[in-house]
Amino acid sequence: MHVAYLGYPGTSGVKEMDYMVADPVTIPAQLRKHYTEKILYMPDCYQPNDDKRSASANKPSRSDVGLPEDAFEFCSFNSPYKVSPEEFDIWMKLLKKVPGSVLWFYCNESEAQKNFVKEAKKRGVSADRIVFAGFADQSDHLARLPLADIFLDTFAVNAHTTASDALWAGVPVVTKIGKQFAARVAASLLHNVGMQELVASSPQKYHALALKLARDQKYFADVKARVKQGIAEGPLYDTQKFTRNFEALMEKAVDRFNAGLKPEHISLT
């Protein structure tokens, strides 16, 4: 019996792979036809998270990381390769519509930074509105994340671990759900903290949602409070529950194999 999990967010495309671990958001029933594997459905989110992780005690200030102290901070810590012109257009529109705001953007390569600045200028946004962030180990990254106000997700390949990190730090994630697995992960994470309202179905709704959060201080404060509550009370960071569910799901698949039955979609309910 062969099971695909975590290493690649999509179908292997080969008949030798019996199963793939997912959840009802990343692979809903109507999209299973695009996968050669049968789906092992975790009841909550397919992604494991460690509830014992902790942020560094050395918590930087905004000025420590090059951010203005009084600006609204949009951020994206997705790898730069994930960014397409479509979402970058929206990000630049947001910067123009929210005075003094900046985009805190993960990008280590100097040539890539030059290209992003060039593209920003083409869209009427000055270079000082983009603040580039470098690599940090997890504890330091978790310590700096709360400096951001909103995490802006990418479309074709969502934030995966970067999204769960942001939510853990209390930063709302705005995403657009797509059809392929990689474009549905952030939606799954948000469902599991009770924040489905941050999942947009179109680029236009994604833009409108991010703009509302940046402009409506009361709504923004409410969303941040509910994100923190969803992390504390929801299943995303309930590591023990996840482990027990994962074990039970694997046992069901092994029992089926031992009984000489062909792979079939399996869930715990």
C-alpha positions as CSV (number, residue, x, y, z in Angstrom):
1,M,0.0,0.0,0.0
2,H,1.4,3.4,-1.0
3,V,0.2,6.7,0.5
4,A,1.2,10.2,-0.7
5,Y,1.4,12.9,1.9
6,L,2.8,16.4,2.3
7,G,5.7,16.2,-0.1
8,Y,3.8,17.3,-3.1
9,P,0.5,19.2,-3.0
10,G,-1.2,17.4,-6.0
11,T,-1.8,14.1,-7.6
12,S,1.1,11.9,-8.5
13,G,-0.7,10.9,-11.6
14,V,0.5,7.3,-11.3
15,K,-1.7,4.2,-10.6
16,E,0.8,2.7,-8.2
17,M,0.0,5.4,-5.7
18,D,-3.0,4.1,-3.8
19,Y,-3.9,7.0,-1.6
20,M,-3.4,10.7,-0.9
21,V,-4.1,12.4,2.4
22,A,-6.3,15.5,2.1
23,D,-9.3,17.0,3.7
24,P,-12.8,18.1,2.5
25,V,-11.6,21.6,1.5
26,T,-8.4,20.7,-0.3
27,I,-10.1,17.9,-2.3
28,P,-13.9,18.2,-2.3
29,A,-15.8,15.3,-3.8
30,Q,-16.5,17.1,-7.1
31,L,-12.7,17.5,-7.7
32,R,-11.7,13.9,-6.9
33,K,-11.9,13.0,-10.6
34,H,-8.7,14.9,-11.2
35,Y,-6.7,12.6,-8.9
36,T,-5.4,9.1,-9.7
37,E,-5.2,8.3,-5.9
38,K,-8.2,7.5,-3.7
39,I,-8.4,10.1,-0.9
40,L,-7.8,9.6,2.8
41,Y,-9.9,12.3,4.4
42,M,-8.7,13.9,7.6
43,P,-11.8,15.3,9.3
44,D,-10.3,18.7,9.9
45,C,-7.2,19.9,8.1
46,Y,-4.7,17.6,6.4
47,Q,-1.8,19.8,7.6
48,P,-0.1,18.8,10.9
49,N,0.8,21.6,13.3
50,D,2.8,21.6,16.5
51,D,1.0,23.2,19.4
52,K,4.3,23.4,21.3
53,R,6.0,25.8,18.9
54,S,7.1,29.1,20.4
55,A,8.3,32.5,19.3
56,S,11.6,33.9,20.2
57,A,11.7,36.0,23.3
58,N,13.6,38.6,21.3
59,K,10.6,40.4,19.7
60,P,11.7,43.0,17.2
61,S,10.0,46.4,16.8
62,R,8.8,47.6,13.4
63,S,11.8,49.8,13.0
64,D,14.1,46.9,13.8
65,V,12.9,45.2,10.6
66,G,12.7,48.3,8.5
67,L,8.9,48.9,8.8
68,P,7.4,52.3,9.4
69,E,5.9,52.4,12.9
70,D,2.5,54.0,12.0
71,A,1.7,52.4,8.6
72,F,-0.7,49.7,7.8
73,E,1.4,46.6,7.1
74,F,0.4,44.2,4.3
75,C,2.7,41.3,4.1
76,S,3.4,38.2,2.0
77,F,5.9,35.6,3.2
78,N,5.3,33.3,0.2
79,S,8.2,32.4,-1.9
80,P,8.6,35.0,-4.7
81,Y,8.0,32.3,-7.4
82,K,4.4,32.1,-6.3
83,V,3.6,35.7,-7.2
84,S,1.9,36.2,-10.5
85,P,1.0,39.6,-12.1
86,E,-2.6,39.1,-11.2
87,E,-2.1,39.2,-7.4
88,F,0.7,41.7,-7.7
89,D,-1.6,44.1,-9.5
90,I,-4.1,43.8,-6.6
91,W,-1.3,44.4,-4.0
92,M,-0.2,47.5,-5.7
93,K,-3.8,48.8,-6.0
94,L,-4.2,48.2,-2.2
95,L,-1.0,50.2,-1.5
96,K,-2.4,53.1,-3.6
97,K,-5.8,53.0,-1.9
98,V,-4.5,52.7,1.6
99,P,-2.4,55.9,2.3
100,G,1.0,55.2,3.9
101,S,0.6,51.4,3.8
102,V,3.5,49.2,2.8
103,L,4.0,45.7,1.6
104,W,6.4,43.6,3.7
105,F,7.6,41.0,1.3
106,Y,9.8,38.0,1.7
107,C,12.5,38.1,-1.0
108,N,16.2,37.3,-0.5
109,E,17.6,37.7,-4.1
110,S,18.8,41.1,-5.1
111,E,17.8,40.6,-8.8
112,A,14.3,39.5,-7.8
113,Q,14.0,42.5,-5.5
114,K,15.0,44.8,-8.4
115,N,12.4,43.2,-10.7
116,F,9.6,43.6,-8.1
117,V,10.5,47.2,-7.5
118,K,10.5,47.8,-11.3
119,E,7.1,46.2,-11.6
120,A,5.8,48.3,-8.7
121,K,6.9,51.5,-10.4
122,K,5.2,50.4,-13.6
123,R,2.0,50.3,-11.5
124,G,2.6,53.7,-9.9
125,V,4.0,52.6,-6.6
126,S,7.3,53.9,-5.3
127,A,10.1,51.6,-4.1
128,D,9.8,52.7,-0.5
129,R,6.4,51.2,-0.3
130,I,7.9,47.7,-0.5
131,V,10.0,46.5,2.5
132,F,11.9,43.3,1.8
133,A,12.3,40.6,4.5
134,G,15.0,38.0,4.6
135,F,15.1,34.5,6.0
136,A,14.6,33.9,9.7
137,D,14.5,30.6,11.6
138,Q,11.0,29.6,12.8
139,S,11.1,31.1,16.3
140,D,12.4,34.4,15.1
141,H,9.9,34.4,12.2
142,L,7.1,33.8,14.6
143,A,8.4,36.7,16.8
144,R,8.4,39.1,13.8
145,L,5.1,38.1,12.2
146,P,2.8,40.0,14.7
147,L,4.3,43.2,13.3
148,A,2.2,42.6,10.1
149,D,-1.5,43.5,9.9
150,I,-2.7,41.3,7.0
151,F,-1.1,38.4,5.2
152,L,-1.9,38.6,1.5
153,D,-2.0,35.2,-0.1
154,T,-0.9,34.1,-3.6
155,F,-3.3,32.4,-6.0
156,A,-2.0,29.4,-8.0
157,V,0.1,28.2,-5.0
158,N,-1.2,29.3,-1.7
159,A,0.7,29.9,1.5
160,H,0.8,26.5,3.3
161,T,3.1,26.5,6.3
162,T,3.6,30.3,5.9
163,A,-0.2,30.7,6.3
164,S,-0.5,28.5,9.4
165,D,2.5,30.4,10.9
166,A,0.7,33.7,10.3
167,L,-2.5,32.5,11.8
168,W,-0.6,31.2,14.8
169,A,0.9,34.7,15.3
170,G,-2.6,36.2,15.1
171,V,-2.3,37.7,11.6
172,P,-5.4,37.4,9.4
173,V,-4.8,35.7,6.1
174,V,-6.7,36.8,3.0
175,T,-6.8,34.1,0.3
176,K,-8.5,33.3,-3.0
177,I,-9.6,29.7,-3.3
178,G,-8.8,27.8,-6.6
179,K,-9.4,24.4,-8.0
180,Q,-6.1,22.5,-7.5
181,F,-4.9,21.3,-4.1
182,A,-2.1,23.9,-3.9
183,A,-4.6,26.7,-4.4
184,R,-7.0,25.5,-1.7
185,V,-4.7,25.0,1.3
186,A,-5.1,28.4,2.9
187,A,-8.8,28.0,2.6
188,S,-8.6,24.8,4.5
189,L,-6.5,26.4,7.3
190,L,-9.0,29.3,7.5
191,H,-12.0,26.9,7.7
192,N,-10.3,25.2,10.6
193,V,-10.0,28.4,12.6
194,G,-13.6,29.4,11.8
195,M,-12.6,32.2,9.5
196,Q,-14.2,31.1,6.2
197,E,-15.1,34.8,5.5
198,L,-11.4,35.5,4.7
199,V,-11.6,33.0,1.7
200,A,-12.5,34.9,-1.5
201,S,-13.9,33.3,-4.5
202,S,-12.6,35.8,-7.1
203,P,-9.7,38.3,-7.4
204,Q,-12.3,41.1,-7.1
205,K,-13.6,39.8,-3.8
206,Y,-10.1,39.2,-2.6
207,H,-9.3,42.9,-3.3
208,A,-12.5,44.1,-1.7
209,L,-11.9,42.0,1.5
210,A,-8.3,43.1,2.0
211,L,-9.4,46.7,1.4
212,K,-12.2,46.5,4.0
213,L,-9.8,45.0,6.6
214,A,-7.4,47.9,6.0
215,R,-10.0,50.6,6.1
216,D,-12.5,49.4,8.7
217,Q,-10.7,49.5,12.0
218,K,-13.6,48.0,14.0
219,Y,-14.0,45.0,11.6
220,F,-10.2,44.5,11.5
221,A,-10.0,44.4,15.3
222,D,-12.9,41.9,15.4
223,V,-11.3,39.6,12.8
224,K,-7.9,39.6,14.6
225,A,-9.7,38.7,17.9
226,R,-11.6,35.8,16.2
227,V,-8.4,34.5,14.5
228,K,-6.7,34.3,17.9
229,Q,-9.8,32.6,19.3
230,G,-9.9,30.1,16.4
231,I,-6.3,29.2,16.9
232,A,-6.9,28.7,20.7
233,E,-10.1,26.7,20.4
234,G,-10.2,25.2,16.9
235,P,-8.6,22.0,15.6
236,L,-5.8,23.5,13.5
237,Y,-3.3,23.4,16.4
238,D,-4.8,20.6,18.4
239,T,-1.8,18.3,17.8
240,Q,-3.1,15.4,20.0
241,K,-6.5,15.3,18.2
242,F,-4.7,15.5,14.8
243,T,-2.5,12.6,15.8
244,R,-5.3,10.4,16.9
245,N,-7.3,11.1,13.8
246,F,-4.3,10.4,11.5
247,E,-3.7,7.1,13.3
248,A,-7.3,6.1,13.0
249,L,-7.4,7.0,9.3
250,M,-4.2,5.0,8.5
251,E,-5.6,2.0,10.4
252,K,-8.8,2.0,8.3
253,A,-6.6,2.0,5.1
254,V,-4.4,-0.8,6.4
255,D,-7.5,-2.8,7.5
256,R,-8.9,-2.5,4.0
257,F,-5.6,-3.5,2.5
258,N,-5.3,-6.5,4.8
259,A,-8.8,-7.6,3.8
260,G,-7.7,-7.8,0.2
261,L,-10.0,-4.9,-0.8
262,K,-9.1,-2.3,-3.5
263,P,-8.4,1.3,-2.4
264,E,-11.4,3.5,-1.9
265,H,-12.0,6.9,-0.6
266,I,-11.9,6.7,3.2
267,S,-13.0,9.1,5.9
268,L,-13.5,8.8,9.7
269,T,-17.2,9.7,9.5
